[in-house]
């Protein structure tokens, strides 16, 4: 099995959001050619093939999925009190 390298910390994280397509691009360091690996849930990890280092992420429909998730959690009527033990998880 191949090993994927994850750097401890990159000095520059760059991101770009395409509102029309609802796609978030995140690059660790300067953007570079890489192979995309679809890990599901609308997330693609970009890996530089010669070093097997993760160079970025592409997240598809982050706004749509976040709003959908939030709208599913809205309560109608009275609000329920949530125990603090549930909030901290």
N, C-alpha and C positions, 0 to 999 in steps of 0.2 A: 504494500500500500504506500502511496506517495505521501510525503510529509509537506504540509503547508506551513510557510513561515509567517508569523505575525510579529512585526516589529514591536518593541517595547513602547515607543512613543515617537510619533512623527512630529517634526517641528511645525509643519504647515498642513492643515486640513482644509481643503477647498471644497466648496459645494456650489451647486447650481440647481435651481428649481425651475422646471419648465411648467408653468401654470396651465398652458393650453393642453398639454399632454398629461399633466399631473404625474410627472416623473421627477424624482430627486436623485441627483448625481453627487456622490461624495468621492473625493480623491484624496489619498494620503500622499502628500508630496505633490510634485508636478504630475499632471495627467500623462499617462503613457499607454502604449499599446498593451493590451492584456486580453486574456481569454475570459469570457463570462461563464460562470457556473451558476445555474439556477438552483437555489436551495429551497425553493417553494415560498409560498405566502407572498409572492410578488417581489422577492428579493434576489438580486443577482450579485454574486461576489466576483470581483474582477481580480484575476490572478496572473501575474507576470510569468510566462511559461518557462523562461530560462532559469529563474531563481525560485519559482514556486512561492513568491511573496505576494501577499494580498495588497493590491494597490488601490482598491476602492470598492464602492458599493453602488448599485443602482436599485432604487426602491420605486416600484411601480404603483401608482394610485395611492400615495400616502394620505393625501387630503381626503379623498373619497372614503377610504377605509376607516380613517380616524372619525370622520363625521358619522359614518354608518354605525360604528361602534358606540359613539357617544349617544346617538339618537336611540339606540337599543337599550340604553341604560337609564333613560329618562323615566321618572315615575310620574304618574298622574294621580292627583288627589293629595292625600297627606303624605308627608315624608316619613320614611322609616329611619329610626336611629340605628347607626351602624356601630357595633362595638369597636373600641379602639384596637383590639387584637386583630380584627379583620383589616383595618386601615393600614397597619404597619407591615403587612405581608407583601 
